[in-house]
Amino acid sequence: MPLGETNVFEALEARRKKGDPCALIIVVDSEGSVPAKKGAKMLVGEDGTTIGTVGGGTMEKEAADKALRIMAEGDPRLIHIELTEAAGYACGGSVSLYIEPILPAPRVIVCGAGHVGQAVCHLAAYAGFSVTVMDDRQDYLSPEMLPDADSVVACAFENAFLEIPVDVNTLVVVCTRGHAQDLTAVEKALKTDAPYIGLLGSKRKRASFFEKLRADGFSDNECERVYTPVGLDIGAMTPREIAVSIVGELIEQRRLHGRKTGGHTAGRRGVTANGAKQAASPCAG
């Protein structure tokens, strides 16, 4: 393997282990006079830094810029660049590039390791999420009960999120053992950058819950990040069925809103008891 390719793959593996987003560019075809041969590779970091080369010059800069946009969109693409004089090039050939974004797995923090939390952990991991489960009951966090969790955190919900990094690409699901613990976990989650906080509960619980959040000083805008009752409306009854509805909504968040908007929706929505989406602020009642 050429030295340049070795450096690209070593850098790719290092970034993957650290969870740093990047994109791999490979020259898959070329015609005429081109600055790089088929198989040339380059890695582009989220900050625009590059390792390796696909020919240098203007073409490489254009490829790097396209890689940054593809990283934001999250899906691999095959692009074609005409190296004609009309396009500002002197080579006269053409090149096809495969660009694949290498992104960290989307993260989910599940607050509560009971029956629903365990089922959510299993299904979310199966759907490609990196799952952290927290609970104040150490005996609920065993590998036997949570074999699919990437990590577990034993702590009081008052201290939730102190040990876990939370950013705009982190989704939170709250399904603790009781109303008081739910309220504490949601309030702590609202103090992070998490754009989505799903809360297990009923329509009656929803109304009283937002009254308490308002009383504790949370604004309507902050409350709009809380989705409750959490999950898609599929008539779920059992813990596993409820987990299917919750993970379905997590996938919806990931696919419809994605990294391009930092996880935020263009006009956030609450979820009513029958699953219908509503535009009104959930804090309004």
Helices and strands as residue ranges (DSSP letters): H 3-18, E 22-31, E 41-45, E 50-52, H 57-73, E 77-82, E 94-102, E 107-111, H 115-126, E 130-135, G 138-140, E 151-154, G 157-159, E 170-174, H 179-190, E 196-199, H 203-215, H 220-223, E 226-227, H 239-256, G 259-261, E 270-271, E 277-278, G 282-284
